[in-house]
Amino acid sequence: MTPPSDAAGVRLTPHYGVALGTLVLALACLGLLPVWGGAPWLALGLGLIGLFLALQTALLRLEFTADGLVVWRQATELRRFPYSAWLGWKLFWPGLPVLFYFREQRSIHLLPVLFDATTLRHQLDQHLRHLTAPDA
């Protein structure tokens, strides 16, 4: 397996917005501890999720090729999703996209948007014209 290259397809640049947003929520929960009188586990849980999302943002890459979406972890191909197997897709909350849903013939996927959402939307529109356009 070869690492992604610009000639092979379009790689999405990482975007740390979801990870940073989760970490900000964790800090906000810490600030509310005196008001709530406890529940530091919520802040800790959100903080761990935020750190996990930041790590995933640093390690994972999505690449749109001529025939499918490829998921990479650094130079290792993890999975390939051929466009011919897709039944639908949707970006949740278009103004502030944080979740990406797509359905294949055999499975459903719900992913945090750890990549540039504008390029993601553009590539989905370009490669999946055969699908009904999702709601705005």
N, C-alpha and C positions, 0 to 999 in steps of 0.2 A: 504494500500500500504506500502510495506516495503522499506527501503532505500537500495541503491545498496550495494552489498557485493561482495567480490572477488570470492566466490564460485558460485554465480549466473551467472557471466559472466565476460567479460573483460571491465573494466572502463578505459576510456582515461584520462590521466593526463592533467591538464590545461596547455596551452601554451599562454603566453601573447604577442607573437610576432606581431600579427596583431594590437592589441590595442596599443602597444608601437610604432609601425611603424606609425600609424595614429597620435599619439601624437607628434612624431618627425616631421612629415609633418606640423603639426600645428605650432610648434616652428619655423620651416624653413620659413613658411609664415609670421610669426611675424618678422623674420630677413629681409625679403624682403620688408617690409612695406615702408622703406625710398626709395627704388628703384621704387616701384610701385606708391608711392604717395597716398596710401589709401588701401581700401578693408580689414579692420580688421575683417569683418564679415566672411571671408573665414577661417582665423586662428581660430576664435571663433567656427565656425561650425565644423571644423575638430577636434578641441579640445574636443568639446562636444561628437562627435561621438567616439573619442578615449576613453573618460571616460566611455561612455555607453558600449563599447566593453570590457573594463577592468572589469566593473561590471558583465557583462554577463559571462566573463571567470571565475570569482570568484564563481558565483552562479550555472552555468549550468554544467552538466556532461552527457556524452554519454556513454552508456553501450551496448556492443554487447552480446546478449544472444544467446541461441541455435536457437531460432525461430525469432528473430527480433532485431532491434535497438530501445533502450529505451532512452528517454530524461528525465533527472531528474533535478529538481531545489531543491538543497539540499536533503531533504528526501522525496520530493513529486514527484511522477511520473507525468510528463506532457503529454507525448505522446508515443505511441508504434507504430513502423513501421515494420510490418511483412515482412520478406525477400520475401515471396511468392508474394507480391504485387509490388515488385520493377521491373521496366523495364530497368533501366540503372543508371549509376553513373559516375562521373568524378571529379578528383581533378585538378583544374586549376593551371597552372604554377608549374609543378612537382618539379623543382629545388627550388622554394620558394612558396610552396602552401599557398594560401590565401583564396581561395574559394572552397567550396565543393558543388557539384550539384548532386542531385539524383531525379529520377522520379519514381513515383508510378503510378498505374493504374488510379487513380483519381486526382492526384496533382503533382506539380513540386515544388522542394525545392532548394533554393540557400542560403547557409550558410557560414559565415566567418569561417575560420579554427581557432577555439579557443582552439584546443586540439593538442596533439602530432600527427603530420602529418604522421610520420613513422608508428606508431601503428595503426592509422586510415586506412592507405593504406593496411597494413597487414591484419587487420580484414575484410576489404571490400573484399580483394582477397580470404580470407579463407571462408567467409560466403556467398559470392555471385558468386561462381564459375559457376553457371548456366547461368550467364549473359555473353554476349560477352565482352571480355577484352577491356577496354577503351584505347584510344590513349595514348601513353606515354607522 
